[in-house]
Amino acid sequence: MPKLANPQTLSDPNIGTSEKLRSSVYLKKETFVKADSLIQLTGGNQSRNDVIEKAMDFYFAYVTGQMNQDYLCGVFGGKMEGLIGTLASRFSKSSFRSAVEMDMLTRMVASVLQISKNDHDKLRIKAIRDVKQTNGSIDILEAINESGIE
Protein backbone atom coordinates (compact mmCIF):
# COMPACT_ATOMS: atom_id res chain seq x y z
CA MET A 1 0.00 0.00 0.00
CA PRO A 2 1.44 3.46 -0.94
CA LYS A 3 2.51 5.77 1.80
CA LEU A 4 0.26 8.69 2.70
CA ALA A 5 1.54 12.15 1.74
CA ASN A 6 1.90 14.09 5.00
CA PRO A 7 4.53 16.44 6.46
CA GLN A 8 6.50 13.54 7.95
CA THR A 9 6.73 11.49 4.77
CA LEU A 10 7.43 14.59 2.66
CA SER A 11 10.41 15.49 4.88
CA ASP A 12 11.72 11.90 5.16
CA PRO A 13 15.07 11.70 3.27
CA ASN A 14 14.70 7.91 2.87
CA ILE A 15 11.72 8.35 0.53
CA GLY A 16 12.84 9.11 -3.03
CA THR A 17 11.49 12.13 -4.88
CA SER A 18 10.07 9.91 -7.65
CA GLU A 19 8.30 7.54 -5.24
CA LYS A 20 4.52 7.81 -5.45
CA LEU A 21 2.57 8.88 -2.35
CA ARG A 22 -1.17 8.61 -1.73
CA SER A 23 -3.24 11.77 -1.27
CA SER A 24 -6.89 12.77 -1.31
CA VAL A 25 -7.83 15.45 -3.78
CA TYR A 26 -11.26 16.99 -4.15
CA LEU A 27 -11.97 17.99 -7.73
CA LYS A 28 -15.03 19.19 -9.61
CA LYS A 29 -16.84 16.77 -11.89
CA GLU A 30 -15.79 18.99 -14.79
CA THR A 31 -12.12 18.39 -13.92
CA PHE A 32 -12.63 14.61 -13.97
CA VAL A 33 -14.33 14.91 -17.37
CA LYS A 34 -11.37 16.95 -18.67
CA ALA A 35 -8.90 14.39 -17.30
CA ASP A 36 -10.81 11.53 -18.95
CA SER A 37 -10.90 13.48 -22.23
CA LEU A 38 -7.12 13.91 -22.08
CA ILE A 39 -6.70 10.20 -21.43
CA GLN A 40 -8.75 9.40 -24.56
CA LEU A 41 -6.91 12.01 -26.65
CA THR A 42 -3.53 10.52 -25.74
CA GLY A 43 -4.49 6.98 -26.64
CA GLY A 44 -6.02 5.76 -23.38
CA ASN A 45 -2.80 4.38 -21.92
CA GLN A 46 -2.59 6.88 -19.03
CA SER A 47 -4.35 7.06 -15.71
CA ARG A 48 -5.96 10.06 -14.05
CA ASN A 49 -2.98 10.17 -11.72
CA ASP A 50 -0.64 10.53 -14.71
CA VAL A 51 -2.79 13.31 -16.20
CA ILE A 52 -2.97 15.21 -12.89
CA GLU A 53 0.77 14.77 -12.28
CA LYS A 54 1.64 16.07 -15.76
CA ALA A 55 -0.78 18.96 -15.30
CA MET A 56 0.88 19.85 -11.99
CA ASP A 57 4.35 19.69 -13.59
CA PHE A 58 3.19 21.86 -16.47
CA TYR A 59 1.55 24.42 -14.18
CA PHE A 60 4.57 24.54 -11.88
CA ALA A 61 6.88 25.17 -14.84
CA TYR A 62 4.49 27.83 -16.17
CA VAL A 63 4.22 29.70 -12.86
CA THR A 64 7.92 29.57 -12.01
CA GLY A 65 8.82 30.49 -15.59
CA GLN A 66 6.48 33.48 -15.39
CA MET A 67 8.03 34.48 -12.07
CA ASN A 68 11.51 34.28 -13.59
CA GLN A 69 10.35 36.27 -16.60
CA ASP A 70 8.75 38.95 -14.40
CA TYR A 71 11.88 39.13 -12.25
CA LEU A 72 14.23 39.32 -15.21
CA CYS A 73 12.08 41.95 -16.95
CA GLY A 74 12.10 44.03 -13.77
CA VAL A 75 15.85 43.74 -13.30
CA PHE A 76 16.57 44.36 -16.98
CA GLY A 77 14.18 47.31 -17.11
CA GLY A 78 15.75 48.88 -14.03
CA LYS A 79 19.22 48.39 -15.45
CA MET A 80 18.21 49.94 -18.78
CA GLU A 81 16.64 52.95 -17.03
CA GLY A 82 19.88 53.48 -15.13
CA LEU A 83 22.01 53.20 -18.26
CA ILE A 84 19.79 55.54 -20.24
CA GLY A 85 19.75 58.04 -17.38
CA THR A 86 23.55 57.98 -17.20
CA LEU A 87 23.82 58.33 -20.97
CA ALA A 88 21.36 61.24 -21.02
CA SER A 89 23.31 62.99 -18.27
CA ARG A 90 26.62 62.54 -20.07
CA PHE A 91 25.12 63.65 -23.37
CA SER A 92 23.56 66.78 -21.88
CA LYS A 93 26.84 67.74 -20.15
CA SER A 94 28.73 67.19 -23.39
CA SER A 95 26.17 69.22 -25.34
CA PHE A 96 26.45 72.05 -22.82
CA ARG A 97 30.26 72.09 -23.10
CA SER A 98 30.02 72.09 -26.90
CA ALA A 99 27.49 74.92 -26.84
CA VAL A 100 29.78 77.00 -24.61
CA GLU A 101 32.76 76.41 -26.92
CA MET A 102 30.66 77.19 -29.99
CA ASP A 103 29.44 80.42 -28.41
CA MET A 104 33.03 81.42 -27.61
CA LEU A 105 34.16 80.69 -31.18
CA THR A 106 31.22 82.56 -32.66
CA ARG A 107 31.94 85.61 -30.50
CA MET A 108 35.66 85.52 -31.43
CA VAL A 109 34.93 85.26 -35.15
CA ALA A 110 32.33 88.02 -34.95
CA SER A 111 34.71 90.35 -33.10
CA VAL A 112 37.63 89.65 -35.45
CA LEU A 113 35.57 89.99 -38.63
CA GLN A 114 33.40 92.77 -37.22
CA ILE A 115 30.21 91.31 -38.70
CA SER A 116 27.21 93.64 -38.69
CA LYS A 117 23.86 92.63 -37.22
CA ASN A 118 22.32 92.50 -40.70
CA ASP A 119 25.09 90.18 -42.03
CA HIS A 120 24.80 88.03 -38.93
CA ASP A 121 21.04 87.61 -39.45
CA LYS A 122 21.56 86.67 -43.11
CA LEU A 123 24.20 84.07 -42.16
CA ARG A 124 21.90 82.64 -39.48
CA ILE A 125 18.98 82.28 -41.90
CA LYS A 126 21.24 80.56 -44.46
CA ALA A 127 22.72 78.27 -41.79
CA ILE A 128 19.28 77.20 -40.56
CA ARG A 129 18.13 76.48 -44.12
CA ASP A 130 21.30 74.50 -44.93
CA VAL A 131 21.13 72.43 -41.74
CA LYS A 132 17.47 71.57 -42.36
CA GLN A 133 18.18 70.55 -45.97
CA THR A 134 21.18 68.37 -45.13
CA ASN A 135 20.04 67.06 -41.72
CA GLY A 136 23.09 68.63 -40.11
CA SER A 137 25.83 67.27 -42.41
CA ILE A 138 27.44 70.38 -43.91
CA ASP A 139 30.26 69.87 -46.41
CA ILE A 140 33.12 72.30 -45.62
CA LEU A 141 34.32 72.41 -49.24
CA GLU A 142 30.85 73.33 -50.45
CA ALA A 143 30.61 76.07 -47.81
CA ILE A 144 34.02 77.48 -48.94
CA ASN A 145 32.94 77.42 -52.59
CA GLU A 146 29.73 79.29 -51.76
CA SER A 147 31.58 81.97 -49.80
CA GLY A 148 34.00 82.64 -52.66
CA ILE A 149 37.17 82.02 -50.57
CA GLU A 150 40.06 80.62 -52.59
C-alpha positions as CSV (number, residue, x, y, z in Angstrom):
1,M,0.0,0.0,0.0
2,P,1.4,3.5,-0.9
3,K,2.5,5.8,1.8
4,L,0.3,8.7,2.7
5,A,1.5,12.2,1.7
6,N,1.9,14.1,5.0
7,P,4.5,16.4,6.5
8,Q,6.5,13.5,8.0
9,T,6.7,11.5,4.8
10,L,7.4,14.6,2.7
11,S,10.4,15.5,4.9
12,D,11.7,11.9,5.2
13,P,15.1,11.7,3.3
14,N,14.7,7.9,2.9
15,I,11.7,8.4,0.5
16,G,12.8,9.1,-3.0
17,T,11.5,12.1,-4.9
18,S,10.1,9.9,-7.6
19,E,8.3,7.5,-5.2
20,K,4.5,7.8,-5.4
21,L,2.6,8.9,-2.4
22,R,-1.2,8.6,-1.7
23,S,-3.2,11.8,-1.3
24,S,-6.9,12.8,-1.3
25,V,-7.8,15.4,-3.8
26,Y,-11.3,17.0,-4.1
27,L,-12.0,18.0,-7.7
28,K,-15.0,19.2,-9.6
29,K,-16.8,16.8,-11.9
30,E,-15.8,19.0,-14.8
31,T,-12.1,18.4,-13.9
32,F,-12.6,14.6,-14.0
33,V,-14.3,14.9,-17.4
34,K,-11.4,16.9,-18.7
35,A,-8.9,14.4,-17.3
36,D,-10.8,11.5,-18.9
37,S,-10.9,13.5,-22.2
38,L,-7.1,13.9,-22.1
39,I,-6.7,10.2,-21.4
40,Q,-8.7,9.4,-24.6
41,L,-6.9,12.0,-26.6
42,T,-3.5,10.5,-25.7
43,G,-4.5,7.0,-26.6
44,G,-6.0,5.8,-23.4
45,N,-2.8,4.4,-21.9
46,Q,-2.6,6.9,-19.0
47,S,-4.3,7.1,-15.7
48,R,-6.0,10.1,-14.1
49,N,-3.0,10.2,-11.7
50,D,-0.6,10.5,-14.7
51,V,-2.8,13.3,-16.2
52,I,-3.0,15.2,-12.9
53,E,0.8,14.8,-12.3
54,K,1.6,16.1,-15.8
55,A,-0.8,19.0,-15.3
56,M,0.9,19.9,-12.0
57,D,4.3,19.7,-13.6
58,F,3.2,21.9,-16.5
59,Y,1.5,24.4,-14.2
60,F,4.6,24.5,-11.9
61,A,6.9,25.2,-14.8
62,Y,4.5,27.8,-16.2
63,V,4.2,29.7,-12.9
64,T,7.9,29.6,-12.0
65,G,8.8,30.5,-15.6
66,Q,6.5,33.5,-15.4
67,M,8.0,34.5,-12.1
68,N,11.5,34.3,-13.6
69,Q,10.4,36.3,-16.6
70,D,8.8,39.0,-14.4
71,Y,11.9,39.1,-12.2
72,L,14.2,39.3,-15.2
73,C,12.1,42.0,-16.9
74,G,12.1,44.0,-13.8
75,V,15.8,43.7,-13.3
76,F,16.6,44.4,-17.0
77,G,14.2,47.3,-17.1
78,G,15.8,48.9,-14.0
79,K,19.2,48.4,-15.5
80,M,18.2,49.9,-18.8
81,E,16.6,52.9,-17.0
82,G,19.9,53.5,-15.1
83,L,22.0,53.2,-18.3
84,I,19.8,55.5,-20.2
85,G,19.7,58.0,-17.4
86,T,23.6,58.0,-17.2
87,L,23.8,58.3,-21.0
88,A,21.4,61.2,-21.0
89,S,23.3,63.0,-18.3
90,R,26.6,62.5,-20.1
91,F,25.1,63.7,-23.4
92,S,23.6,66.8,-21.9
93,K,26.8,67.7,-20.1
94,S,28.7,67.2,-23.4
95,S,26.2,69.2,-25.3
96,F,26.5,72.0,-22.8
97,R,30.3,72.1,-23.1
98,S,30.0,72.1,-26.9
99,A,27.5,74.9,-26.8
100,V,29.8,77.0,-24.6
101,E,32.8,76.4,-26.9
102,M,30.7,77.2,-30.0
103,D,29.4,80.4,-28.4
104,M,33.0,81.4,-27.6
105,L,34.2,80.7,-31.2
106,T,31.2,82.6,-32.7
107,R,31.9,85.6,-30.5
108,M,35.7,85.5,-31.4
109,V,34.9,85.3,-35.2
110,A,32.3,88.0,-34.9
111,S,34.7,90.3,-33.1
112,V,37.6,89.6,-35.5
113,L,35.6,90.0,-38.6
114,Q,33.4,92.8,-37.2
115,I,30.2,91.3,-38.7
116,S,27.2,93.6,-38.7
117,K,23.9,92.6,-37.2
118,N,22.3,92.5,-40.7
119,D,25.1,90.2,-42.0
120,H,24.8,88.0,-38.9
121,D,21.0,87.6,-39.4
122,K,21.6,86.7,-43.1
123,L,24.2,84.1,-42.2
124,R,21.9,82.6,-39.5
125,I,19.0,82.3,-41.9
126,K,21.2,80.6,-44.5
127,A,22.7,78.3,-41.8
128,I,19.3,77.2,-40.6
129,R,18.1,76.5,-44.1
130,D,21.3,74.5,-44.9
131,V,21.1,72.4,-41.7
132,K,17.5,71.6,-42.4
133,Q,18.2,70.5,-46.0
134,T,21.2,68.4,-45.1
135,N,20.0,67.1,-41.7
136,G,23.1,68.6,-40.1
137,S,25.8,67.3,-42.4
138,I,27.4,70.4,-43.9
139,D,30.3,69.9,-46.4
140,I,33.1,72.3,-45.6
141,L,34.3,72.4,-49.2
142,E,30.8,73.3,-50.5
143,A,30.6,76.1,-47.8
144,I,34.0,77.5,-48.9
145,N,32.9,77.4,-52.6
146,E,29.7,79.3,-51.8
147,S,31.6,82.0,-49.8
148,G,34.0,82.6,-52.7
149,I,37.2,82.0,-50.6
150,E,40.1,80.6,-52.6
